Every structure is written in C-alpha cells, then in structure tokens.
Amino acid sequence: TGTNKMKNLLNRPVFMVLMAIIFIFIGNYVFVPPSFDLSLGSLFIKTVLAAVGMLVLPLLTIKYVFKKGWREFGFKKPDNLKQAIKLTGLFLAANLLLLLLFSRNEEFQFYYGLLDNSWGFFFLNAILFGSIYYLAEEFLFRGFLFLGLFNRIGSKSYLITSVIFAAAHWSKSYTEIIYSFGISWWLCWLTLKTKSFLPAALAHFGAALILNIFINYIFV
C-alpha cells in the first residue's frame, strides 16, 4: 500500500542522510568566522539558525516524521554519568597537545581569532552562544544522524557520519577538515557508549573553548 511504501522510504538510510544535509545547510550560517562581524545581533542570529536547523528541526522530524522517541536518538542523560565524565575528560586530555599545536597555526588563528578579545564578548561568543551551537551540532551529527543510521546499518554509520561531519567544515583549513573526520569517529563511539549525545557535545564544546583561549588569550 501507499502508506507502507512511504514508511519504507522514511526508514531508508538515504532519507536520513538527506534530511541531515538539509538541516546542516539551514544552520550553516554559524560557520561564518565571527571575526568578520562582531555585533551581538549577528551572533544571536547565527545561534538561532544553528539551534533551529540542527536541534529543533531534527527533534520535530524524529517525532512527527519518523514517529519515534527522542531517547532512541540519544536525547537523554548518559546511562552512566561517572563513565561519561571520565571518557569526556580523557578526550580533552588526549587532544590537548593537538589543540596547542593548532593554536600556533596561522589558519586557525585567522579563523578563530577575535578582533574584540574582551572577556565580555568572549563569554557571549565562545561560552554562551558556543554552548548552544555545539549542543545543536552534536545532536544533529551524533544523535539524529549517527544513532539514527546505526540502528539501521550498524558500523557503517561511523564512516557516513564522519564524512558528512568533515564536509560540513569545508570553509575551514584542510588540517581542521582532516581532524574533524578523525575526532568524529571518537565522538560517535562516545555517544554509542554512553547512549547519549550530551558527552560528545560537552567534549566538542570543551575542545573548542580550549582552542579559543589558547589563540585569543595565551598565545596572542
């Protein structure tokens, strides 16, 4: 019947990938370097687009299109909080040296350097707005896309998610694109291990925050 055909179409991995790509483009304005526009209004717009495109729309799609629960896509607290904190800490520690090296790279300094390096602007940009952005981004990639695909095609979802995640960083340096591909595998594993996208969001946010501090305040 037509209903069954539609249901089969919605359950196909290619449909989930297509929806994820659409959501990425909706929230893609956030990839514009913040140094090009320092107004709080611009930062607010970027954050809203990220939240709508990469968090709200995927949640609505899960509920009303896939007709599934959000918990199935990792929208819940980790099953083992202590384990999640430990693994997140290990991720940040393992990446600390790389983040230090990246902070000395001119391409990273250009992209992440702030023309306004006051602590007030840094708090709004990197901490307040940044936390919302990484929460949204990690739900889209780790919750909606990775867990959604993993329940359908298993371990192949690691590669598909990581390729799309790296491609979403196309406006950044080649080094960061390659790095993004690599850490995506670990963030996917972290999400699967903890049954929640939140540890991956915290790990990603923490790494970005450390990099921003290195570039704008320590190695100026």
N, C-alpha and C positions, 0 to 999 in steps of 0.2 A: 504494500500500500504506500501512498504518498507520505504518510506520517512516518512509517518505518524507514523509508528512503532518506527522509530529512534527518531522522535521528542518527542513521548510519553516517550521513555526511558530517554532522556535527561532532561525531565521535572520532573522526579520522584525524590523525596527527597533523596532516597538511592544513586542515582548517584551523587548528590551534596555533600553528606557526604563523599562518596568515593573519590571524587576529592579533597575535603578539607584535608582528611587524607594524600593523596599523596603529596599535597603541604606542609603539616606540616613536613613530612619526608625530603623533599628537603631542607627546611630551618632549619632543626632540629639541625644542627651543632652549631647554635648560643647558644644552651642550655649548651654547654660545659663551665664549670667555667672559666672565663677569667684569674683567678689567676694561672691556670695551664700553660698558655702561654701568656707572657706579650708582645710579639712582635707586632708591629703595623701591620705587614703583616698578622698575624693571625687574628687580629681584623678586618682588611679590608675584608679578605676572609669570615669571619663569617657574616659580614654586607651585603656583596654582595649576599651570599646564602640566607639570610633572605629576602632581597629585591626581589630577583628573585622568590624564592619559595612561598613567602606569599603575594606579591603585584603584580609583573609583570605577572606571570602565571595566577593568578585569573582574572586579568583585561583582559588578552587575551582570557581566557575561556569564560568570560561573553560576549565579543564582537563577537568572531568567532564561539563558540560552542553553547552558549545559544542564540546568536544573539539579545541581549538586550542592553539597555543603561546603562552606569555606574551609573547614578544618581539613578536608581531604587535600586541599591545596596549601597546607602549611600555615593557614591563618589562625594561629593559636600559639600559646606559650609552649616552650620546649617541654618534652616529657620529663627530661632530667635536667633541671636548671643548673646544678653544680657542674655537670658534664658539659653543658653548653657554654658556661662561663670559662671553663678550663680550655676548651677547644678554641674559643674565640681569642683568648689570651695567647695561646700557642701560635695562632695565625698571625697576630700582630707582632709577636716576638720574632717569628721566622721571617717576616717581611721588613723588619726594622732596618737592616743593612741596605736592602734594595731601595727603600724609601729615602734613606740618607744619600745614596748614590744618585737617585733620580733628582733630588733637590739641588744637586750641583750641575744638572744638565740644563743647557740654555733653553731648549724647547719646553721643558717642564716649567722653568722659571717664567717664560713668556706666557704660557697658558694659565698658570696658577698664581702668578704674581699680581698683587693688588696695588692699584695706583693710590688707593686710600687704605693704608695699613693701620688705621686707628683700631683700638681694641673694640670699640663700639660697633664699627662696621663689620669687623671680623666675627663678632658674636652673632650678628644678624645673618651675615652671609654664610659663614662656614659652619656655625653651630645650629642656629635656629632653623634657617631655611635649608641648610645642608642636611639636617637630620630628617626633615620631611622628604626631601628629594631621595635620599638613599633608602629610606623606608619604602617609598613608592617603587623605585627602580628594582630593588631586590625582590619585592613581591612579584613584580611582573616577570622577572627572569627566573628566580628561584622557586617561587610559589606557583604562579599561573603557568609558566612555560615548562620549567624543568619537571616539577612534580606532576603536572598535567600530562606531559609526554611519558614520564617514567611509568605511570600507571597503564600506559598503552603499549609502549615499545621497549621498556626496560632501559638497559645501559646505553643504548644509542642516544638517549636523551642528553647525556653528558656532552657529546660531540655537537649535536644540533644547537643546544643552548649556548655552548661556548663560542661557536662560530658566529651566531647572531649577536652575542654579547660583545665580541671583539669588533664586529662590523659596526655596531652602534657607537663605537669610539673612533669612527672614521676621520673625524675632524681633528683628532689629536695626533701626537707623534707616532711613528712606526713602532718605537720602543714600547709605548703605552698600549698600543693595539696588541702587540705580541704578549705583553704582560697581562693584559685583560683576558686574553684567551687562556693563559695558564692558570690564573687565580680563579677563573670561572669554574674549573673542574673542582677545585678545593671547596669553593663556596657551595657548589651543588652537593658535594659529598657531605658537607656540614649540615645542609638543610635536610638531606635524607637521614642523616644520623640522628638529628635532634627532633625530626618530624615537625619542624617549624622554620619559617623563613627569617625569623627575628634574629637569630645568631649571625646569619650571613649579613643582614642589614647592619648590625652593630659592628661586625668585623670590617665591612666595606667603609662605613662611616668613620670608624676609628683610623683606618689606614689613610683615608683622605684628609682627616683632621691633622694627623701627624705630618703628612707631606706639606700641608698648608702652613703649619707652624714652622717647619724647617725652612721653607722658602721665604716666608714673609717676616720672620722674627729672629731666626737663629743664624741663618747663612745669608743675610742680606748683603 
